[in-house]
Amino acid sequence: MKRFLIACLVFVLSLFSSIIYSQSDISFRVLGEGEPLPFSSIRIDSIDFQDVSDSNGEFVLNSLIVGETYDLKLRYLGYLPLDTAFTLTKDRRSFEFSLEAVPFELDEMVISGTRTNKRRLESAVAVNVVNSRTFEMTNSGTLAEGMCFQPGLRVETDCQTCNYTQLRMNGLAGSYTQVLIDSRPIFSSIMSLYSLEQIPASQIDRVEVIRGGGSILYGANAIAGTVNVITKLPKNNEWSIKQSITRINQQSNDLAFQLNGTIVDDVQQKGISFYASDRNRMEYDHNGDGFSELPLLRTTSFGAKFFWTPNPVHMFEGNLWKIYSFRRGGNAFDLPADQADQAEERDHNILAGGLNYTFKPKNRSYWANAYLSFQDTDRRHYTGVDQSDGWGNTVSNTIVSGFQLNNKWNTKLGDQVLIAGYEYQFDYTFDEIKAYDFLIDQRIDLGGVFVQGDFSLGRKWAVISGLRYNTHTNLDRPILTPRFNLLFKPNDLNQIRASWAKGFKPAQAFETDMHIAFSGGGISRIEVAEDLIEETSRSFNLSWDFNKANRKTIYGFTLSAFHTTLFDAFVLEEKGIDSLGNQVLLRQNGGLSVVQGINFEGRWNYDQLFQLEAGITLQTSAYDRPIYWSEEIDGNDAFLRTPNDYGFLTLALWPASKFNTTLSAVYTGPMLVPHFGGAPELDSDELYESSRFLEVNLKFDYLMQHLGSATDLKLSLGVQNLFNAYQDNFDSSRNRDSNFIYGPARPRSLVFSAVLSSSK
């Protein structure tokens, strides 16, 4: 009997201790790629438990029994669902679980929307990402070639002779888009003319795109949106060599060589990445008149990017890159430019770089960073007809400096971040052609004090509110540009965002003013009206994101609407002929203009067997009065060179295997293109409506792995513009209107490339 009572007592004490232990807090943490996943969805059916983790990816349970096994279900958008089990023991009071990212990079870290690192799906600002894989899949060797594979974006070629490009966003011209390099606005007006084509894709880690004025915190030119080109930061020890050969419509060759390398120490305390590229393209004459449609092009670039973290508190990042570019269009390529019947020649030397310092004390809620970036461009150029003396020189200098203070604190509602800072931008442009009495001598000092609150209001709501106080050389008074962004997440599958922003565009010379076009046997150029004042804008954007993932499939879509109103909008109207007999277009203030429309984007990946992404933009854009771009015909209130519908598609088959096939396409709808008379094809001015274009590209890849020392060889064969959808009514002869160009940037081209790479 005594033994029985002792056994009963031991049992009761054991049971009591397990019950007591079961009431103790057991902590759990959910991670994704080493980072906490805030507000992860958690479910344990056996105890009828369902909740979400806190802003650090953590949650606590206090009703578990030692020795019991529990089935746990974890869900987080952008990561594969995890169904697992854990057993509670007396010696273990914490558990940690890691989720695997889905094939689409839905929830990567981005910086452009908030000026701080933030997960994309948690940001109140909608950020799209073009990663290096997109450039590779679409055979895009430069920044210009890859940026059309995003909804709302269109890369436009604007000169038949020199082929300068601009990036149009949501129906607005390129000067309304703020282009950043590593988050700094060093992309000057002269760089905007040609550098989209001069920056090699091998240098780019990713491009973050923000459509709409909700990104106005970066400065005056972000009315249409912001494009942030993030160059590669060293992560691993690796190198790659790529050689590509392009045959353009069985007539011209385009050869490109690229070298990339990265060296990082064992403790990830310092590292450096470097690149070099060389491109040599022959001129191409599409209509056989002896004058080129694609200019001769030679580009050499090299650069490096480094980081150094002497201790966890201090971090230094820097980059330096050099671009030399020579392009020549027209005819008589065996002669100097000034001995040709018609020629444009551009000889660029560009040096750019920057330094960033971050101070982040350990176990403190605040951190700060200071930065300095620069760009220096020297250009010797020629634009002439009939062996005229059309030589000129350009100097462009840009310096950007600033600092930013950040404070982050945690509340029951989530993480709250407050930032404040100051940014100063100096921009000097000198461009002169004495023979044409052409001169741009412009210095701009642009200052901005900004403050922004990034507030989490629980699991479902987040708000970003910011204000920038702008000063500008050409402003009579400072201008305030506020922004407001709202995020609502009704559940794990949906995010709804709204943004409103005020912007302005100062009265100054822009990139198109530095381009002199051929027209009717002479030249045409742009002048800026003396009484030009800044234009202002009001932008509203609304978007809905839906994404669903399971073990094998992820699919989703984004539907967004945009509406931008421009006050005192800049317009170009024909002024007449100057004293030298050249055509002049005058930039002056018009009235009101409205750009509005919708973007739709869909995506689908099934078990890495295929991956589909597609987008379409439908829009309208108009002035409130007719614009008389020509004195010969009636005015028109429509935006010129602006299609009302355009889009893209990429389809990758077996993207994770040794064999990979990619089909991509770019669609451009009809648009009104101004056409000045004077060439043999046209006597007088006309407003021409272009046809629709569907540019289809096909690429095949084969990966040969482990050739020795972790070395891989990748062979690719592709066709760009498979069905040769290309403009077929170019003007001919030296009297052509060189701005009468539209549609795809090049005709059918066969591309072969080989990439040798190694990673340790």
C-alpha positions in Angstrom: 0.0 0.0 0.0 2.9 2.4 0.9 4.5 1.7 -2.5 1.2 2.4 -4.2 0.8 5.7 -2.5 4.4 6.8 -3.3 3.8 5.9 -7.0 0.6 7.9 -7.0 2.4 10.8 -5.4 5.2 10.7 -8.0 2.6 10.5 -10.8 0.7 13.5 -9.5 3.9 15.6 -9.0 5.0 14.7 -12.5 1.7 15.6 -14.0 1.6 18.8 -12.0 5.1 19.7 -13.1 4.3 19.1 -16.8 1.2 21.2 -16.4 3.2 24.0 -14.8 5.8 23.7 -17.5 3.1 23.7 -20.2 2.0 27.1 -18.9 5.5 28.6 -19.4 6.1 30.8 -22.4 7.5 28.9 -25.4 8.9 31.3 -28.0 8.9 30.8 -31.8 10.5 32.7 -34.6 9.8 32.6 -38.4 12.7 33.5 -40.8 13.0 33.9 -44.5 16.5 33.8 -46.1 17.9 34.7 -42.6 15.6 37.7 -42.1 12.6 37.9 -39.8 9.2 37.6 -41.5 6.8 40.0 -39.7 3.1 39.1 -39.4 3.6 35.5 -40.6 0.4 33.5 -40.5 0.5 30.6 -37.9 -1.9 27.8 -37.4 -2.0 24.7 -35.1 -5.3 22.8 -35.7 -5.0 20.4 -32.7 -5.3 23.2 -30.2 -7.4 25.5 -32.4 -4.7 28.1 -32.5 -4.5 30.7 -35.3 -2.5 34.0 -35.1 0.2 36.1 -36.7 3.8 36.8 -35.6 4.9 40.2 -34.5 7.0 42.7 -36.4 10.2 40.6 -35.6 8.6 37.3 -36.9 8.1 36.1 -33.3 5.2 34.6 -31.4 4.7 33.0 -28.0 2.5 30.0 -26.8 1.9 29.0 -23.2 -0.6 26.1 -23.4 1.6 23.3 -24.7 2.3 20.0 -23.0 5.8 18.5 -22.7 6.2 15.4 -24.8 3.4 16.3 -27.2 4.0 16.7 -30.9 2.2 19.5 -32.7 1.6 20.1 -36.4 2.4 23.6 -37.3 1.4 25.5 -40.5 3.3 28.6 -41.5 2.3 31.0 -44.4 4.0 34.1 -45.7 3.5 35.7 -49.1 6.5 35.4 -51.3 7.6 32.1 -49.6 6.6 28.5 -49.9 4.1 27.3 -47.2 5.7 25.2 -44.5 3.8 22.3 -42.9 6.0 20.8 -40.1 5.9 19.3 -36.7 7.7 20.0 -33.4 7.9 18.2 -30.1 8.1 20.0 -26.8 10.7 18.9 -24.3 11.6 20.1 -20.8 15.0 21.5 -22.1 13.8 23.4 -25.1 11.9 26.7 -24.7 12.4 28.2 -28.2 11.9 27.1 -31.8 13.0 28.7 -35.1 11.6 27.9 -38.5 12.9 29.1 -42.0 10.7 29.5 -45.0 11.9 29.0 -48.6 11.5 31.8 -51.1 9.2 31.1 -54.1 10.6 31.2 -57.7 9.3 34.8 -58.2 11.1 37.4 -56.1 7.9 38.8 -54.7 9.2 40.0 -51.4 12.8 41.0 -51.9 14.3 43.9 -50.0 13.9 47.3 -51.8 15.0 50.8 -51.0 13.6 53.1 -53.6 10.1 53.4 -52.2 11.0 54.6 -48.7 14.7 55.6 -48.9 15.3 52.8 -46.4 15.5 49.0 -46.8 12.0 47.5 -46.7 10.4 44.3 -47.9 8.5 45.0 -51.1 5.2 43.5 -50.0 5.4 45.5 -46.7 6.0 48.8 -48.3 3.2 51.3 -48.8 4.9 52.4 -52.0 4.5 50.0 -55.0 7.9 49.0 -56.2 8.5 46.8 -59.3 11.9 45.1 -59.7 13.7 44.2 -62.9 16.5 41.8 -61.8 19.6 40.6 -63.6 17.7 37.5 -64.6 15.2 39.5 -66.7 18.1 41.1 -68.6 19.6 37.7 -69.2 16.4 36.0 -70.3 15.5 38.7 -72.8 19.0 39.0 -74.3 19.2 42.6 -73.1 22.9 43.7 -73.1 22.2 47.2 -71.9 19.9 49.1 -69.6 17.9 50.4 -72.5 17.1 47.0 -73.9 15.8 45.6 -70.7 13.6 48.3 -69.3 10.6 47.7 -71.7 9.8 44.5 -69.8 7.8 46.3 -67.1 4.2 47.6 -67.2 4.0 51.3 -67.9 7.5 51.6 -69.2 8.5 52.2 -72.8 12.0 52.8 -74.2 11.8 55.1 -77.2 14.4 55.7 -80.0 14.1 59.3 -81.1 16.7 59.9 -83.9 17.2 58.1 -87.1 20.8 59.2 -87.3 22.3 59.0 -83.7 19.6 56.8 -82.1 19.3 58.6 -78.7 16.8 57.0 -76.4 14.5 58.1 -73.6 12.6 56.1 -71.0 8.9 57.0 -71.0 6.7 56.1 -68.0 3.0 56.2 -67.7 2.7 58.2 -71.0 5.0 61.0 -70.0 8.3 62.0 -71.7 11.7 60.9 -70.4 12.4 64.1 -68.7 9.6 63.4 -66.2 11.3 60.3 -65.0 13.9 60.5 -62.2 16.7 58.1 -63.0 19.0 57.2 -60.1 22.3 55.3 -60.0 22.6 53.6 -56.6 19.9 55.9 -55.3 21.7 59.1 -56.3 20.4 61.5 -59.0 23.6 61.8 -61.0 21.9 61.0 -64.3 22.3 64.4 -65.9 20.5 65.7 -69.0 23.3 64.8 -71.4 23.6 61.3 -69.8 19.9 60.8 -70.4 20.4 61.1 -74.1 22.7 58.1 -74.6 23.5 56.4 -71.3 20.5 54.1 -71.2 22.4 52.4 -74.0 25.9 52.9 -72.6 25.3 51.2 -69.2 25.9 47.4 -69.7 23.5 45.0 -68.1 26.4 43.0 -66.6 27.0 46.0 -64.2 23.3 45.9 -62.9 22.1 43.9 -59.9 18.6 45.1 -60.3 16.4 48.1 -61.3 13.7 49.3 -58.9 10.8 51.0 -60.6 8.2 53.3 -58.9 5.5 54.4 -61.2 3.7 57.7 -60.4 4.4 60.8 -58.3 4.4 58.9 -55.0 8.2 58.8 -55.3 8.5 62.6 -55.5 10.7 62.6 -52.3 13.7 62.1 -54.7 13.3 65.4 -56.4 11.8 67.5 -59.1 11.9 65.1 -62.0 10.0 62.3 -60.4 6.6 63.3 -61.7 6.1 60.2 -63.8 8.1 58.0 -61.5 11.6 56.9 -60.3 14.0 54.3 -61.8 16.7 53.3 -59.5 19.6 51.4 -61.1 21.3 49.3 -58.4 24.8 48.2 -59.4 26.2 44.9 -58.2 27.5 44.8 -54.6 30.1 42.1 -53.9 28.6 39.0 -52.2 30.6 36.0 -53.2 33.9 35.1 -54.8 33.0 34.7 -58.5 33.8 35.7 -62.0 32.3 35.5 -65.4 33.3 36.2 -69.0 30.8 36.7 -71.8 31.2 37.1 -75.5 28.2 37.8 -77.7 27.9 38.1 -81.5 24.9 39.8 -83.1 24.1 39.7 -86.8 21.7 42.6 -87.7 19.4 41.6 -90.6 22.2 39.8 -92.4 24.0 43.1 -93.0 25.9 44.3 -89.9 27.7 42.9 -86.9 27.5 43.8 -83.2 30.2 42.4 -81.0 30.1 42.7 -77.2 32.6 41.4 -74.6 31.9 41.6 -70.8 34.0 40.7 -67.8 32.7 40.6 -64.2 34.4 39.5 -61.0 33.8 39.7 -57.2 36.2 39.2 -54.3 35.0 39.0 -50.7 36.9 38.1 -47.6 36.0 35.1 -45.4 34.2 37.1 -42.7 32.3 39.3 -45.2 34.0 42.4 -43.8 35.2 43.8 -47.1 34.8 43.1 -50.8 35.0 44.5 -54.3 33.3 43.8 -57.5 34.6 44.9 -60.9 33.4 44.9 -64.5 34.7 45.7 -67.9 32.8 45.7 -71.2 33.6 46.5 -74.9 31.1 46.8 -77.7 31.7 47.4 -81.4 28.7 47.7 -83.7 28.8 48.4 -87.5 26.4 51.0 -89.0 23.2 49.6 -90.5 21.3 51.0 -93.5 17.8 49.7 -93.7 16.3 51.3 -96.8 19.5 51.2 -98.9 19.8 54.9 -99.5 23.4 55.1 -98.2 22.4 56.7 -94.9 22.4 54.7 -91.7 19.3 53.9 -89.5 21.6 52.4 -86.8 24.8 54.4 -86.1 28.3 52.9 -85.9 28.9 52.4 -82.2 32.0 51.7 -80.1 31.7 51.7 -76.3 34.2 50.7 -73.7 33.4 50.8 -70.0 34.9 49.6 -66.7 34.3 50.1 -63.1 34.4 48.8 -59.5 32.2 48.8 -56.4 33.4 48.0 -52.9 32.3 47.8 -49.3 34.3 47.9 -46.1 32.9 47.2 -42.6 35.7 47.8 -40.1 33.3 47.0 -37.3 29.5 46.5 -37.0 29.0 50.2 -36.3 30.6 51.7 -39.4 30.2 50.8 -43.1 31.7 52.3 -46.2 30.5 51.7 -49.8 32.0 53.2 -52.9 31.9 52.9 -56.7 33.8 54.4 -59.6 33.1 53.8 -63.3 34.3 55.1 -66.6 32.5 55.0 -70.0 34.0 55.9 -73.4 31.5 56.0 -76.2 31.8 56.9 -79.9 28.8 56.9 -82.3 28.5 58.0 -85.8 25.5 58.1 -88.0 24.8 59.4 -91.5 26.9 58.4 -94.6 30.5 58.3 -95.9 31.9 56.4 -92.9 35.3 56.2 -94.5 35.6 60.0 -94.3 35.7 62.4 -91.4 32.2 63.5 -90.2 32.6 67.0 -91.6 33.3 65.6 -95.1 30.0 63.6 -95.2 26.8 64.7 -96.9 25.1 64.3 -93.6 26.5 63.1 -90.3 26.1 63.0 -86.5 29.1 62.1 -84.4 29.2 61.8 -80.7 32.4 61.2 -78.7 31.7 60.8 -75.0 34.1 60.5 -72.0 32.1 59.8 -68.8 33.5 59.4 -65.3 31.2 58.8 -62.4 31.4 57.5 -58.8 30.4 58.0 -55.2 31.0 57.2 -51.6 28.5 56.3 -48.9 29.0 56.1 -45.2 26.6 54.4 -42.7 26.8 54.8 -39.0 24.6 52.3 -37.1 25.3 51.9 -33.3 24.8 48.5 -31.9 21.6 48.0 -29.9 20.4 51.5 -30.8 17.2 52.5 -32.6 18.8 55.1 -34.8 21.3 55.2 -37.7 22.6 57.7 -40.2 24.3 57.8 -43.5 26.1 60.5 -45.5 26.9 60.4 -49.2 28.7 62.1 -52.0 28.4 61.3 -55.7 29.5 62.9 -59.0 29.4 62.6 -62.7 31.7 64.3 -65.2 31.0 64.2 -69.0 33.1 65.6 -71.8 31.6 65.4 -75.3 32.9 66.4 -78.7 30.2 66.3 -81.3 29.3 67.1 -84.9 26.0 67.7 -86.5 26.1 68.8 -90.1 24.8 68.7 -93.7 26.8 69.3 -96.9 30.2 69.4 -95.0 29.2 72.3 -92.8 31.2 73.4 -89.8 28.9 71.8 -87.2 31.5 70.9 -84.6 30.6 71.5 -80.9 31.7 70.8 -77.4 29.8 69.8 -74.3 30.7 69.8 -70.6 28.4 68.3 -68.0 29.2 68.1 -64.3 26.9 66.8 -61.6 27.6 66.6 -57.8 25.2 65.2 -55.3 25.8 65.3 -51.6 23.5 64.7 -48.6 22.9 63.0 -45.3 20.0 61.1 -43.8 19.0 60.4 -40.2 16.8 57.4 -39.4 15.0 56.4 -36.2 13.1 53.2 -35.8 11.1 52.0 -32.8 8.8 49.1 -32.2 5.2 49.4 -30.9 2.4 46.9 -30.6 1.3 48.0 -34.0 4.6 47.2 -35.6 7.8 49.0 -36.6 7.7 52.8 -37.0 10.4 54.6 -38.9 11.1 58.4 -39.1 13.7 59.8 -41.5 14.9 63.3 -42.2 17.7 64.6 -44.3 19.1 67.1 -46.7 20.3 66.7 -50.3 22.2 69.2 -52.5 22.6 68.8 -56.2 24.9 70.9 -58.4 24.4 70.5 -62.2 26.4 72.4 -64.8 25.9 72.1 -68.5 27.7 73.8 -71.3 26.9 72.9 -74.9 28.0 75.0 -77.9 28.0 74.9 -81.7 29.3 78.2 -82.9 28.4 77.7 -86.5 24.7 77.4 -85.6 24.8 80.1 -82.9 23.7 77.4 -80.5 24.6 77.7 -76.8 23.4 76.2 -73.6 25.3 77.6 -70.6 23.3 76.5 -67.5 24.1 76.1 -63.8 21.6 74.7 -61.5 21.7 74.5 -57.7 19.0 72.2 -56.3 18.4 71.7 -52.6 16.0 69.6 -50.8 15.1 69.1 -47.1 12.9 66.1 -46.6 11.1 64.3 -43.8 9.2 61.1 -43.9 7.2 58.9 -41.6 6.9 55.2 -42.4 4.2 53.9 -39.9 2.9 50.4 -39.4 -0.7 50.4 -38.1 -0.9 46.8 -37.3 -1.0 43.8 -39.6 -3.4 45.3 -42.2 -2.4 49.0 -42.5 0.7 51.0 -43.2 1.2 54.7 -44.1 4.0 56.7 -45.6 3.8 60.4 -45.4 6.6 62.7 -46.6 7.4 66.3 -47.4 10.2 67.8 -49.4 11.2 71.5 -49.3 12.8 72.3 -52.7 15.0 75.2 -53.7 16.1 75.7 -57.3 18.1 78.2 -59.2 15.2 78.9 -61.6 12.5 79.1 -58.9 11.3 82.5 -57.6 10.4 80.8 -54.4 10.8 77.4 -52.7 8.2 74.7 -53.5 6.8 72.1 -51.1 6.2 68.7 -52.6 4.2 66.4 -50.3 3.5 62.7 -50.7 1.1 60.3 -49.1 1.0 56.6 -49.5 -1.4 54.1 -47.9 -1.2 50.3 -47.8 -4.1 48.0 -46.9 -3.7 44.3 -46.6 -7.0 42.6 -46.0 -5.3 39.2 -45.9 -2.1 37.4 -46.8 -3.0 37.3 -50.5 -3.9 40.9 -51.3 -2.3 44.4 -51.0 -4.1 47.6 -51.9 -2.1 50.8 -52.3 -3.0 54.4 -52.9 -0.7 57.4 -53.3 -1.0 61.1 -53.9 1.8 63.5 -54.6 2.5 67.0 -55.7 5.4 67.7 -58.0 7.1 70.3 -60.1 9.4 70.6 -63.1 11.6 73.6 -63.2 12.2 75.9 -66.2 15.5 74.8 -67.6 17.1 73.1 -70.6 16.5 69.3 -70.8 18.1 66.4 -72.7 16.1 66.9 -75.9 17.3 70.5 -76.1 20.8 69.2 -76.5 19.9 67.2 -79.6 19.9 68.9 -83.0 17.9 67.1 -85.6 18.1 67.0 -89.4 15.0 68.2 -91.2 14.4 69.2 -94.9 18.1 69.5 -95.8 18.9 71.6 -92.7 18.8 71.3 -89.0 16.1 71.9 -86.4 16.7 72.7 -82.7 14.8 73.6 -79.5 14.9 77.0 -77.8 13.6 77.7 -74.3 11.2 80.7 -74.0 12.5 83.5 -71.8 9.3 83.7 -69.8 9.1 80.0 -69.2 8.0 79.1 -65.6 7.9 75.8 -63.8 5.1 73.4 -64.4 3.4 71.7 -61.4 1.7 68.4 -61.1 -0.8 66.5 -59.1 -0.6 62.7 -59.3 -2.8 60.0 -57.9 -2.2 56.2 -58.2 -4.2 53.2 -57.0 -3.1 49.6 -57.2 -4.2 46.1 -56.2 -1.7 43.2 -55.8 -2.8 39.6 -55.6 -0.4 36.7 -55.1 -0.9 33.1 -54.1 1.7 30.5 -53.6 1.8 26.8 -52.8 4.4 24.1 -53.0 4.6 24.0 -56.8 2.8 27.1 -58.1 2.7 30.8 -57.6 0.5 33.1 -59.5 -0.8 36.6 -59.2 -1.6 39.9 -60.8 -1.3 43.7 -60.3 -3.9 46.2 -61.4 -3.1 49.8 -61.1 -4.7 53.1 -62.2 -2.9 56.4 -62.6 -4.0 60.0 -63.1 -1.6 63.0 -63.5 -2.6 66.6 -64.1 0.1 69.0 -65.3 -0.4 72.7 -64.8 1.4 75.2 -67.1 2.6 72.2 -69.0 5.7 72.5 -71.2 4.9 72.3 -74.9 6.9 72.5 -78.2 5.6 74.7 -81.0 7.2 75.8 -84.2 8.7 79.2 -84.0 9.8 79.6 -87.6 13.3 79.9 -89.2 16.3 81.6 -87.5 18.8 83.9 -89.1 20.9 81.0 -90.3 17.9 79.3 -92.0 17.4 76.6 -89.4 14.1 75.5 -88.0 13.3 76.4 -84.4 10.9 74.7 -82.0 10.1 76.8 -78.9 9.5 75.3 -75.5 6.9 77.4 -73.7 4.1 77.0 -71.1 0.8 75.6 -72.4 -2.3 75.2 -70.3 -3.5 72.1 -68.5 -2.8 68.5 -69.6 -4.0 65.2 -68.2 -2.5 61.7 -68.5 -4.5 58.8 -67.1 -4.8 55.1 -67.6 -4.4 51.6 -66.2 -1.6 49.1 -66.0 -2.2 45.3 -65.7 0.5 42.8 -64.9 0.1 39.0 -64.5 2.6 36.4 -63.4 2.6 32.6 -63.1 5.3 30.1 -62.3 4.7 26.3 -62.1 7.2 24.2 -60.4 10.1 25.8 -62.2 8.8 24.3 -65.5 7.7 27.5 -66.9 7.5 31.1 -65.8 5.1 33.7 -67.4 5.0 37.4 -66.9 3.0 39.9 -69.0 1.7 43.4 -68.8 -0.4 45.9 -70.7 -0.9 49.6 -70.4 -4.0 51.4 -71.6 -4.0 55.2 -71.3 -5.1 58.6 -72.7 -3.2 61.8 -72.7 -4.2 65.3 -73.9 -3.7 69.0 -73.6 -6.6 71.3 -72.9 -5.9 73.3 -76.1 -4.4 72.4 -79.5 -0.6 72.5 -79.8 0.8 73.9 -83.1 4.0 71.8 -83.5 3.9 72.9 -87.2 2.9 76.1 -88.8 1.7 74.3 -91.9 -1.1 72.2 -90.4 -3.8 72.5 -87.7 -3.0 72.0 -84.1 -3.7 68.9 -82.1 -4.4 68.4 -78.4 -3.0 64.8 -78.3 0.4 63.9 -76.8 2.7 63.1 -79.7 4.8 59.9 -79.9 2.6 58.5 -77.1 0.7 55.2 -77.9 -2.5 54.6 -76.0 -1.7 51.0 -75.5 1.6 49.1 -75.1 2.9 46.1 -73.2 5.3 43.1 -72.9 5.5 39.4 -72.3 8.2 37.0 -71.1 7.8 33.2 -71.1 10.6 31.0 -69.8 10.4 27.2 -70.2 12.4 25.0 -67.8 14.1 28.0 -66.2 15.8 25.9 -63.6 17.2 23.2 -65.8 20.3 22.9 -68.1 18.0 23.6 -71.1 16.1 26.8 -71.1 13.9 28.5 -73.7 12.7 32.1 -73.4 10.1 33.8 -75.5 9.7 37.5 -75.0 7.7 40.2 -76.8 7.1 43.9 -76.7 4.0 45.4 -78.1 3.7 49.1 -79.2 0.3 50.5 -80.3 -0.3 53.2 -82.9 0.7 56.8 -82.1 0.9 60.2 -83.7 4.3 61.0 -85.0 5.2 64.5 -86.3 6.8 64.4 -89.8 8.4 67.5 -91.2 8.5 67.7 -95.0 11.6 68.2 -97.3 12.7 64.7 -98.0 11.9 63.0 -101.3 9.1 61.1 -99.6 7.3 64.1 -98.3 6.9 67.7 -99.5 5.0 69.2 -96.6 4.5 68.6 -92.9 2.1 65.9 -91.7 0.9 64.2 -88.5 1.5 60.5 -89.2 -0.3 57.7 -87.4 2.0 54.7 -87.0 1.0 51.1 -87.3 1.1 48.6 -84.4 4.2 46.7 -83.7 4.8 43.3 -82.0 8.5 42.6 -81.5 9.0 38.9 -80.7 12.3 37.5 -79.4 13.3 33.9 -78.9 16.3 32.5 -77.0 17.7 29.0 -76.3 20.2 28.4 -73.5 22.3 25.3 -72.6 24.2 25.1 -69.4 27.3 22.8 -69.1 28.1 22.6 -65.4 31.1 21.6 -63.4 33.8 21.8 -66.1 36.4 22.0 -63.4 37.0 24.2 -60.3 33.2 25.0 -60.1 33.3 26.4 -63.6 30.2 26.5 -65.8 29.8 27.2 -69.5 26.5 28.6 -70.8 25.8 28.7 -74.6 22.9 30.8 -76.0 21.4 31.3 -79.4 18.5 33.7 -80.0 16.7 35.8 -82.5 15.7 39.4 -81.7 12.6 40.8 -83.5 11.9 37.4 -85.0 9.3 38.6 -87.5 11.2 41.7 -88.5 8.6 44.1 -87.2 10.4 47.3 -88.1 9.6 50.7 -89.6 9.5 50.5 -93.4 8.9 54.1 -94.3 12.1 55.9 -93.2 12.9 59.2 -95.0 15.8 58.9 -97.4 18.7 61.1 -98.4 20.4 64.0 -96.6 17.1 65.9 -96.6 15.4 63.4 -94.3 13.6 64.3 -91.0 15.8 62.3 -88.6 13.1 62.5 -85.8 10.7 60.6 -88.0 11.4 57.3 -86.3 9.2 55.0 -84.3 8.7 51.3 -83.5 11.3 48.7 -82.4 14.9 49.8 -82.0 16.4 47.3 -84.5 15.3 44.8 -87.2 15.6 41.1 -87.0 18.9 40.1 -85.5 20.6 36.7 -84.8 22.4 36.6 -81.4 25.0 34.0 -80.2 26.7 34.2 -76.8 28.9 32.2 -74.5 29.3 32.8 -70.8 32.1 31.1 -68.8 31.6 31.6 -65.0 32.9 30.3 -61.7 31.6 30.7 -58.1 33.2 29.6 -54.9 
